[in-house]
Amino acid sequence: MSSRFFYVQLKFTPKIRTYSVPRTKQHGAVVEVPKDLVQRKRSEITNENLSEKAIALDLARRAALGTFPTVEERVVGLYHEDATWYEEKPPVMNERPCDNEENGTRAWRIAVLPQQFPKTYWPD
């Protein structure tokens, strides 16, 4: 496990199906969150007892949303989110520069394959 960073992969699936953003359109990102930034944020939040991972996830979410192609798609709360935590740095982080950086938290956009749902879930 890294002593300096949290690594998390986020997959975002729209909650609402619209013509401009179909429900099957998913976004993904892998994010590197500095542990010292998490500690600073934790010391600033005095009235809440949040875990380090909860704070890291919030920071990761913001950086990941910044990788979305349009501003309309970057709204928090429009998506179901799945998070996967990694012990080691994902390879994409060494392969190319990040797509978004916010306060030292860096995010790389990744391809996410759409899930296969039974036909009954998607009425025509």
N, C-alpha and C positions, 0 to 999 in steps of 0.2 A: 504494500500500500504506500502511496506517495505521502511523504511527510509535508509536502508544500501545497498540494492541490487536491480538490475533489474532482472526480470525473463522472459526468452523468450524460446519458443519452436521453433525449426527450423526443417523443413522437406525439404530434398534435393532429387530432382528427376533429373537423368542424362538428359542433353540436347540432347545427341547423343546416339543412340542405337548401341551397338557393341556386338560382341559375348562374349567378356570378361566382359562387364558391360551392361546387358540388360536394356533397358529404363524403364522397370517396376520395377527395383530394386531401392527401395527408402531407404534412411537413415533418421533417426530422432535423435534428441538430445534435452534435456532441459538443459538450461544454466543459471548459476547464475553469474552475472557480478557485482562486487563491485562498488558502486556509487563513492567512493573516487578514484578508479582507472580511472573511466570515467572523473572525474574532472581534474586529473593529465594529462591525455592525451589531454583533451580540452585545458589546459593551454600551452601545448607543441606545439599545432597546431595554429600558429598565423596568417597564411595567408588564412585559410579557416574558414567559419562560419558554422560549423557543429553543429547540435543539440545533446543533450545528448543521445537521443535514437539512432541516427545515429552512434555515436561513440560506444555505447554499443552493437549495432548490429554487427559492424565490429569485436569487441573483441569476441562476442559470436560466430560468424562464424568461427573464427580461432580455438577457443577451441572445437567447435563441429566437425570440420573437423578432429581434432586429435583423435576422437573416431572411425573413419572409420577403418575397418579391415586391409586394405593394403595401402602402401604409394602411389600407383598409383591412388587410389580413393580420396586422400586428396588434390587434386589440385583445387584451387579457380578458378571459372569461368566455371567449367564443369557441373554445376548444375543450375536448376531452384530452387529458394528458396522461401519457404513460412514461414513467421514468425508470431507467435501468442504470444502476450504479456500477462503476468499474473500479477495480483495484489498481489497474495499470493504465497508462496513457493509451487511448485508442490510436491505431496507426495513422488515420487520416490527419491527425494533428502534426505528424512529421512530414506528410506528403505535400502539403500546400499551406499557404497563409490562411489565417482565419477569415471568415466572412463578416464578422462583427466583433467589436470589442467595446465593453463598457466598464470603466473603473477597474481594469485589469482582468475582468472576466471575459474570456475569449470563446467564441462560438463558431463552429464549422457546420454549414448546411450539408446534409446528407440525403441521399435518395431513400425514400420509404416506399416499399411495395404496398399497394392497396390490399386490404384484407378481402378474402373471398366470403361473401355473405350469401346465404340462401336467397333465392329469388323473392321469397315472401317478405323479406325485409325492405325491398326496394320496389314499391309499386310504380307502375308506369304511368 
